[in-house]
Amino acid sequence: MDSRIPTSLLLLALVAVVVAAALGALTKKGRRATGAVSGRRPLTEREQAMYFRLTRTLPEQVVLAQVAFSALLTTKDRPTRATFDRKVADFVVCDRAFTVLAAIELDDASHKGREKRDADRDALLTKAGIPVLRFKQVPDADALLVAFRKVTSDSGQVLSP
């Protein structure tokens, strides 16, 4: 009687081991991708500095951070909604009745080469009557106040002193 293992049986066992290893790797990868959640601060250090500059400079206004465009814009047209779905404004300044006075963007190095995208975002907000201010750095209080007063007076909004 021949005690050798048939080649087909050996090949079948090898395929089974490879498939089991691949499935194990996929399962681990899937668990890691869906299970690895951790908290983070909602604002970067620069954004925190800007938030506090805004709240100190505009004490009579309400300053909101990381506001979804869908909270600012509306449409019944699904394709139009897709143009602003999942977009977020860095800051939104409102009066005490929560009428939006302006959106404020704090651009960093990640905006380089994305000027067209930023212009499209600004156009969406502007079309809805929301003026947009963009800053590359956190402005000093005087520069912020001058820029804010200009866009609110240009848009017909009345800014409290």
N, C-alpha and C positions, 0 to 999 in steps of 0.2 A: 504494500500500500504506500502511495506517494504522500509524504508529510509536508510537501511544499504548499504554500497558500496560493490559490489561483491569482493571476495578475489582475483580473477584473475585480476580484474582491478587494485586493490591495488598493487599486485605483479608486474604488467606491469609498473605502475608508478614508483615503486622503482627501477626496472631495468633501466628505462629511466634516472633517476637521477644519478645512478651509472655510466652508460655509458657516460653521459654528463660530469660528473666530471672527468672521466678518459681521455676523449678527451681534455678537458681543460688543464689538467696537461701535457699531451703529447705536446700540441700546445705550451704551455709556455716553456717547456723543450727544444723543438726544436728551438724556437726563441732564447732562451738564448744560446744554443750551436752554432748556426750559426751566430747570430748577435753580440755576445760579442767579439769584436776584439779590441786589444789595441797595441800600439807600444812598442818596447823594444830596448835596445841597442844591436847592432849586436855582440859585444864582451863583455865578462865578465871583471871584473877589472883585473884578472890575465892575461887574453888574451890581454887586452890593454897594460899591462906592457910588455908582450912578444913582441907584435907588435912594440912598441917603442924601445925595446932592439934590435930587428932585424933591424929596419930601421936605427938606429944609428950605429950599428956594421957593417952593410953591406950597406953603403951609395951608392955604385955603382950598387946595385942590385934592382930589383923591388920586393916588398913584397906584396903579396896578402893574404887576410884573408878570411876564410870560403869559400873555393873553392870546388865546386862540383866535385866529381871524374869524372863525365861525361864530364867535361871541360878538364880533363887531360888524359882520357883513351878513346879508341874507339875500337869497334869490330863490325863485321857484324852478329855475333852469338848472338841471343836473350837470350838464357840461360846464356851465359857468361856476357852479359850486366846486367842481373838481379843480378849478384854477386856484382856489384858496383853501381847500380842505387840507388839513395838516400843516398849515403855516401858522407861525406864532410871532406876535409882536413882542419885542423886548419889554417895552413899557407903554402904558396907555395912561394919559392924564385926563381925568374927568372933573366936571364940577360936582358940587354936592348932590345934585340930582342925577348924577351918573350919565350926564350928556358927555359924550367923548369930545374933548377939546383938541387932542393931538396924540399921535403915535410917535414914540421916540425909539430910534434904533441906535445901538452902540456897536459900531462896526469894529472888527478886529482884523488880524491878518487873514483869517479865513474868507473874508469878503473880496480879497484881491482876485481879479479875474472873473468875478461874479457880478459885475456892475449891471449887466443886462437883467439878470435875475432880480437884483435889488430894485432896479427901475420898474420892472413889471409888478413887483410887490407894492411899491410906492403908488403906482398908477391905480391899482385896485382900491387902495385905501382912499386916495385922492378922489377917485370917481364917486366914492360913497360919501364925500364931503369931510373926510378925515385928513387933516394936514399931517405931513410926516417930517420929522426932524431927524437928521442923521449926524452922528458925531463919531469921529475916529478915536477920540480920547474923551475922558470925563471932563466936561467943560467946567470952568470956574462958575461960580454962582451968577456973576454979572452977565457973562456971555450966554449962559443958559436962559436967564430971565429976558434978555434982549431978543434972543431967537424965538423964545416961546411967545412973547408979546407980539412979535411980528407975525407969526403964523396964525395966532388967534385973532388978531385984528384984520389980517388979510382974508380970513375965512368968515368974518362977521361975528365971531364969538366975542363975548365980553369977558375979559379977565379981571378978577378981583385984584385990588392993589396989594 
